[in-house]
């Protein structure tokens, strides 16, 4: 979608990093599109065209800049300026839905027709779903070429191209040279790192990643995940493939260094996108905080805790199990119980690079075929976990973005033992919905009341209407502030 240059002129002139990934600058005199932070001489206003997505700039005939590398921008959140349906579609595309599928199949997952989906994309983004998928595929391949030592054939398939011939043709057309020539032109960003693949993930400031790591550390499942200083480790599974990731936050760089350890490289794109979502790396904190600061209650919290993001679970089913186990149990107690469950039902992970990782969290099928007796989990909650696992196996519950939060909560609460709080908490941590809001949460009711008598769920829900559509960020602010107050 073409943007008004007047709205972004100051950001463009100052190379403001807060707009990186939110706007792309097409330069008509060179035929190249750049990030607003590109170090080259700022082109004249009359010579630029501004686009909301890289796909829109590419569709307009511009090719990506080799200097600022648009493929390295933080990316635009799926929910920024898009309809709810388009937001969900973008999440599915980011998970690789278009690698082997079509627009028709994508639309079916969303419960609408292909023509309607294409029309919504044109209306909100100015491009087709195919154009978005193609640009993401191209950008990811370029990033792998620049930042890894992977052979070109592996880069081709990891990025979702169906053949090396097609891969070479697209790069020749876009960059006017073959992929191998691009690699020879650049010094690799990374050095060899054992058998892992390192990829740099940028984000916009401010980002209080220490607060996020503290939140994850308190809830990390021993054997499955670990937080160590400024680094997060965990085991992962995609289909039959298992592996391990390490995410290290680099001081004063607005960059997280992701290291992926896995035997196969075809799932790299999905792993990278899931990590971006997990740590909310695409969020535009300045815009979110400016909106929430209009509320006197949140204004003070934002001044004290700027850069708070929403941690999304790597695996929605995993956080669902944890939410059920954690009913009326302390965070520490829930962690102990979930770790026992993982050790009994999960798969042993032996190819470890972090010695504290030993198990892959169990799949719904493993839960259904395992006994949960003797773990310290009540019979009622065992039944709820089994029922949720069956619902996931039957595709009645999905964590891939194809279900809206309202639909997810409605279906979840039909499962015995899952009430509104549990369903809303799972939605907050699993669906990447910026407006998810567990309004019945006891801590939230206390935090929002300050030193007064705790609010009722109905009162909090009414107050939260002025925080929409960013209520998930309000939740994290309130939880963070309350946790720090309790430590004093």
C-alpha positions in Angstrom: 0.0 0.0 0.0 1.4 3.4 -1.0 1.9 5.8 1.9 1.8 9.6 2.2 5.4 10.8 2.2 4.5 13.8 4.3 3.5 11.5 7.2 7.0 10.0 7.4 9.3 12.7 6.2 10.8 13.5 9.6 11.4 9.8 10.3 13.0 9.4 6.9 15.3 12.4 7.3 16.4 11.3 10.8 16.7 7.6 9.9 14.5 6.9 12.9 14.9 3.2 13.9 11.4 3.2 15.4 10.0 3.1 11.8 12.3 0.3 10.6 10.2 -2.4 9.0 7.0 -0.2 9.1 7.8 1.7 6.0 9.9 1.0 2.9 11.4 3.7 0.7 11.3 3.2 -3.1 13.7 5.5 -4.9 12.4 6.1 -8.4 15.8 7.3 -9.7 17.6 4.0 -8.8 14.7 1.5 -8.9 15.7 0.3 -5.4 13.7 0.1 -2.2 15.4 0.7 1.2 14.7 0.7 4.9 14.3 4.2 6.4 17.6 3.7 8.3 19.6 3.1 5.1 23.0 4.7 5.6 23.2 6.1 2.0 22.5 9.7 1.2 18.8 10.5 1.9 17.1 10.9 -1.4 14.9 13.9 -2.3 11.3 13.7 -1.3 10.1 14.1 -4.8 12.1 11.0 -5.8 10.7 8.6 -3.3 7.6 6.4 -3.0 6.7 5.0 0.4 5.2 1.5 1.0 3.8 -0.2 4.1 5.3 -3.6 3.2 8.3 -4.8 1.3 6.0 -6.9 -0.9 4.2 -3.7 -2.0 7.5 -2.1 -2.9 8.5 -5.2 -4.9 5.2 -5.3 -6.7 5.7 -1.7 -7.7 8.9 -2.8 -9.5 11.6 -1.8 -7.0 14.4 -4.2 -6.1 15.8 -4.6 -2.5 18.8 -2.5 -1.5 22.1 -4.5 -1.0 23.3 -1.9 1.5 20.6 -1.7 4.1 19.2 -5.2 3.4 15.4 -4.9 3.8 15.3 -8.6 4.6 17.0 -7.7 8.0 14.3 -5.3 9.1 12.3 -6.2 12.3 9.2 -6.8 10.2 5.7 -5.4 10.6 3.4 -7.0 13.1 0.6 -8.9 11.5 -2.0 -6.8 13.3 -0.7 -3.4 12.4 -3.3 -1.6 10.2 -4.8 -4.9 9.0 -8.2 -6.5 9.3 -8.6 -9.3 11.7 -8.8 -11.9 8.8 -5.7 -10.4 7.1 -3.8 -10.5 10.4 -4.6 -14.2 10.9 -3.7 -14.9 7.2 -0.3 -13.2 7.7 0.4 -15.3 10.8 -0.3 -18.5 8.7 1.9 -17.3 5.9 4.7 -16.6 8.4 4.4 -20.2 9.6 4.9 -21.4 6.0 1.3 -21.9 4.9 2.1 -20.8 1.4 5.3 -22.9 0.9 3.3 -25.9 -0.3 -0.2 -24.5 -0.4 -2.3 -22.1 -2.4 -4.4 -19.1 -1.8 -7.5 -21.3 -1.9 -6.0 -23.6 0.8 -5.0 -20.6 2.9 -8.5 -19.1 2.6 -10.1 -22.5 3.6 -8.1 -22.4 6.9 -9.7 -19.0 7.6 -13.2 -20.1 6.6 -13.6 -17.7 3.7 -13.3 -17.8 -0.1 -10.0 -17.2 -2.0 -11.4 -14.2 -3.9 -12.5 -12.6 -0.7 -9.1 -13.1 0.9 -7.3 -11.7 -2.1 -9.7 -8.7 -2.0 -8.9 -8.1 1.7 -5.2 -8.2 1.0 -5.5 -5.7 -1.8 -7.6 -3.4 0.4 -5.4 -3.5 3.5 -1.9 -4.2 2.1 -2.1 -3.3 -1.5 -0.7 -6.7 -2.6 -1.9 -10.3 -3.0 -1.2 -13.2 -0.5 1.1 -14.7 -3.1 3.2 -11.5 -3.4 3.6 -11.4 0.4 4.7 -15.1 0.5 7.1 -14.6 -2.4 8.7 -11.5 -0.8 9.1 -13.2 2.5 10.6 -16.3 0.8 13.1 -14.1 -1.1 14.1 -12.1 1.9 14.7 -15.1 4.0 16.9 -16.7 1.4 18.9 -13.5 1.1 19.4 -13.4 4.8 20.6 -17.0 4.8 23.0 -16.2 2.0 24.4 -13.2 3.9 24.5 -14.6 7.4 25.2 -18.4 7.1 27.6 -20.8 5.5 24.7 -23.0 4.3 25.1 -24.5 0.7 22.9 -22.8 -1.9 20.7 -25.9 -2.3 19.9 -25.9 1.4 19.2 -22.2 1.3 16.8 -22.8 -1.6 14.7 -25.3 0.2 14.9 -23.7 3.6 13.4 -20.6 2.2 10.5 -22.5 0.6 11.5 -22.5 -3.1 10.4 -25.6 -4.9 13.5 -26.0 -7.1 17.0 -24.7 -7.4 16.2 -23.6 -11.0 13.3 -21.4 -9.8 15.5 -20.1 -6.9 18.3 -19.0 -9.2 15.8 -17.4 -11.7 14.1 -15.3 -9.0 17.4 -14.0 -7.7 18.7 -13.2 -11.1 15.6 -11.3 -11.9 15.5 -9.4 -8.5 19.2 -8.8 -7.8 20.5 -9.0 -11.4 23.0 -11.7 -10.4 22.9 -15.3 -9.2 22.7 -16.2 -5.5 26.3 -17.4 -5.4 27.6 -14.1 -6.7 25.7 -12.3 -3.9 27.5 -14.3 -1.3 30.9 -13.7 -2.9 30.2 -9.9 -2.8 29.7 -9.9 1.0 31.7 -10.8 4.1 29.7 -13.3 6.1 28.1 -11.8 9.3 28.7 -14.9 11.3 31.6 -17.2 12.0 31.3 -21.0 12.1 29.4 -22.0 15.3 29.7 -25.7 15.9 26.9 -27.4 13.9 24.5 -24.6 14.6 23.1 -22.0 12.3 23.2 -18.4 13.6 20.8 -15.7 12.4 20.6 -12.1 13.7 17.1 -10.9 14.5 16.6 -7.1 14.8 13.9 -5.3 16.8 12.8 -1.7 17.4 13.6 0.0 20.6 12.6 0.2 23.4 12.5 -3.5 24.4 12.9 -4.6 28.0 14.2 -8.0 27.2 15.5 -8.5 30.7 11.9 -8.3 32.0 10.8 -10.9 29.4 13.6 -13.3 30.3 12.8 -12.9 34.0 9.1 -13.8 33.2 10.2 -16.8 31.2 12.8 -17.9 33.7 10.2 -18.1 36.5 8.1 -20.4 34.3 10.8 -22.4 32.5 10.2 -26.2 32.4 13.4 -28.0 33.7 14.7 -30.3 31.0 12.7 -28.5 28.3 13.9 -24.9 28.6 16.4 -22.8 30.5 17.2 -19.1 31.0 20.8 -18.3 31.7 21.7 -14.6 32.0 20.8 -12.9 28.7 20.2 -16.2 26.9 17.2 -18.5 26.5 17.6 -22.2 25.6 14.9 -24.8 24.7 14.3 -28.0 22.8 11.9 -27.9 19.8 10.0 -30.2 17.6 8.5 -29.6 14.2 6.8 -32.7 12.9 9.2 -35.6 13.3 12.2 -33.3 13.5 13.7 -32.3 16.8 16.3 -29.8 17.8 17.4 -27.0 20.0 17.4 -23.2 19.9 19.4 -20.6 21.8 18.4 -16.9 21.8 21.0 -14.5 23.1 20.2 -10.8 23.5 23.2 -8.6 22.6 23.7 -5.5 24.8 23.1 -2.1 23.1 22.5 -3.5 19.6 18.7 -3.9 19.2 19.6 -7.4 18.1 18.9 -11.0 19.3 21.3 -13.7 18.1 19.4 -16.9 17.3 21.3 -20.2 17.1 19.5 -23.2 15.7 20.6 -26.7 16.1 18.7 -29.2 13.9 19.6 -32.0 11.5 17.2 -30.7 8.7 17.1 -27.1 7.4 13.8 -27.2 5.6 12.0 -25.8 8.7 14.4 -22.9 9.3 11.9 -20.3 8.1 9.2 -21.5 10.4 11.6 -21.7 13.4 12.8 -18.1 12.8 9.3 -16.7 12.5 8.2 -18.6 15.6 11.1 -17.1 17.6 10.2 -13.6 16.3 6.6 -14.2 17.6 7.8 -15.8 20.8 9.8 -12.8 21.8 7.4 -10.2 20.2 10.3 -8.9 18.1 8.0 -7.2 15.6 6.1 -5.0 18.1 6.1 -1.2 17.7 6.5 -0.3 21.4 6.5 3.5 20.9 3.1 3.4 19.2 1.6 1.0 21.7 3.0 2.9 24.7 1.8 6.3 23.3 -1.7 4.9 23.1 -1.8 3.2 26.5 -0.2 6.3 28.2 -3.4 8.2 27.6 -4.7 6.2 30.6 -3.4 7.7 33.9 -3.1 4.2 35.5 -0.9 2.9 32.8 1.1 6.1 32.1 3.1 5.7 35.3 3.7 2.1 34.7 5.0 2.8 31.2 7.4 5.4 32.5 8.8 2.8 34.9 8.7 -0.3 32.7 9.1 1.0 29.1 9.6 -1.7 26.4 7.4 -4.4 27.9 6.5 -7.0 25.3 4.1 -10.0 25.3 6.0 -13.4 25.6 4.2 -15.9 23.3 4.8 -19.6 24.0 6.9 -21.7 21.5 4.1 -24.3 21.6 0.5 -23.5 22.3 -0.3 -26.9 23.5 2.5 -26.7 26.0 1.2 -23.5 27.6 -2.3 -25.0 27.6 -1.1 -27.9 29.7 0.8 -25.5 32.0 -2.3 -23.3 32.4 -4.5 -26.3 33.4 -1.8 -27.6 35.9 -1.4 -24.1 37.3 -5.0 -23.7 38.4 -4.9 -22.8 42.1 -1.2 -23.7 42.3 1.8 -21.4 42.7 4.0 -20.7 39.6 6.8 -22.8 41.2 4.5 -25.6 42.0 3.1 -25.7 38.5 6.6 -25.7 37.0 7.5 -28.8 39.1 4.4 -30.7 38.1 4.7 -29.8 34.4 8.4 -30.9 34.4 7.4 -34.3 35.9 4.8 -34.6 33.1 7.3 -33.7 30.4 9.9 -36.2 31.7 7.4 -39.0 31.8 5.5 -38.4 28.5 8.0 -36.5 26.3 10.7 -37.8 24.0 14.3 -38.0 25.2 16.6 -35.4 23.7 20.1 -36.6 23.4 21.8 -34.4 20.8 22.1 -31.5 23.2 24.3 -28.5 23.2 23.0 -27.2 26.5 23.5 -29.9 29.1 20.4 -28.9 31.0 18.1 -29.8 28.1 17.0 -33.5 28.1 13.5 -33.8 26.8 11.1 -32.7 24.1 7.7 -31.5 25.5 5.1 -34.2 24.8 2.8 -34.0 21.8 -1.0 -34.3 22.3 -0.7 -37.9 21.0 1.9 -38.8 23.6 -0.2 -37.3 26.3 -3.2 -39.4 25.2 -1.2 -42.6 25.2 0.5 -42.0 28.5 -0.5 -42.5 32.1 -0.5 -39.3 34.2 -1.0 -41.1 37.5 1.4 -40.5 40.4 2.6 -37.1 39.1 0.8 -35.1 41.8 -1.7 -33.7 39.3 -5.3 -34.1 40.4 -7.6 -36.5 38.7 -9.8 -33.7 37.5 -6.9 -31.8 35.9 -5.6 -35.0 34.3 -9.0 -35.4 32.6 -8.9 -31.8 31.4 -5.4 -32.2 30.0 -6.4 -35.4 28.2 -9.6 -33.7 26.8 -7.6 -30.7 25.5 -5.0 -33.1 23.9 -7.9 -34.9 22.1 -9.4 -31.6 21.0 -6.0 -30.6 19.5 -5.7 -34.0 17.8 -9.1 -33.6 16.3 -8.3 -30.0 15.1 -11.0 -28.6 17.2 -8.4 -26.4 18.9 -5.7 -24.8 16.8 -2.7 -22.6 17.8 -1.5 -21.7 14.3 -3.4 -18.4 14.0 -6.4 -19.8 12.0 -8.7 -19.4 15.0 -9.6 -16.0 16.4 -9.2 -15.5 20.2 -13.0 -15.4 20.7 -13.5 -18.6 18.8 -10.6 -20.2 20.7 -11.9 -19.2 24.1 -15.4 -20.4 23.2 -14.2 -23.8 22.2 -11.8 -24.1 25.0 -14.4 -23.5 27.7 -16.4 -26.4 26.3 -13.7 -28.7 27.7 -14.5 -29.8 31.2 -12.1 -28.1 33.7 -11.2 -25.2 31.4 -12.9 -22.0 32.6 -12.7 -18.5 31.1 -9.5 -17.6 33.0 -7.6 -20.6 31.8 -8.8 -20.2 28.2 -8.0 -16.5 28.2 -4.6 -17.0 29.6 -3.8 -19.6 26.9 -5.0 -17.2 24.3 -2.7 -14.5 25.7 0.4 -16.8 25.6 -0.4 -18.8 22.5 -2.3 -16.9 19.9 -0.2 -13.7 19.4 -3.3 -11.6 19.9 -2.4 -8.1 21.2 -5.8 -7.6 22.7 -6.0 -10.9 24.6 -7.2 -10.2 28.2 -7.6 -12.7 31.1 -9.9 -10.3 33.0 -10.6 -12.8 35.8 -6.9 -13.2 36.7 -6.6 -12.6 40.5 -3.2 -10.9 40.2 -4.5 -8.6 37.5 -7.5 -7.7 39.6 -5.2 -6.7 42.4 -2.7 -4.9 40.3 -5.3 -2.8 38.5 -6.8 -1.7 41.8 -3.5 -0.4 43.2 -3.8 -0.2 47.0 -7.6 -0.3 46.8 -9.8 -3.3 47.2 -9.3 -5.7 44.3 -11.6 -5.1 41.3 -14.2 -7.5 40.2 -13.8 -9.2 36.8 -16.7 -7.1 35.5 -15.2 -3.9 36.7 -11.8 -4.7 35.2 -13.4 -5.7 31.9 -15.1 -2.4 31.7 -12.0 -0.4 32.5 -10.0 -2.4 29.9 -12.2 -1.1 27.1 -10.1 2.0 26.9 -6.9 -0.1 26.5 -8.1 -1.8 23.4 -6.6 -3.0 21.0 -3.5 -3.3 23.2 -4.8 -5.0 26.3 -2.3 -7.8 26.2 0.5 -5.2 26.8 -1.5 -3.7 29.6 -1.6 -7.1 31.2 2.1 -7.5 31.0 2.7 -4.0 32.5 0.4 -4.7 35.4 1.9 -8.1 36.1 5.4 -6.8 35.9 4.7 -3.9 38.3 2.9 -6.1 40.8 5.7 -8.7 40.8 8.3 -6.0 41.5 6.1 -4.5 44.3 5.8 -7.8 45.9 9.6 -8.3 46.0 10.0 -5.0 48.1 
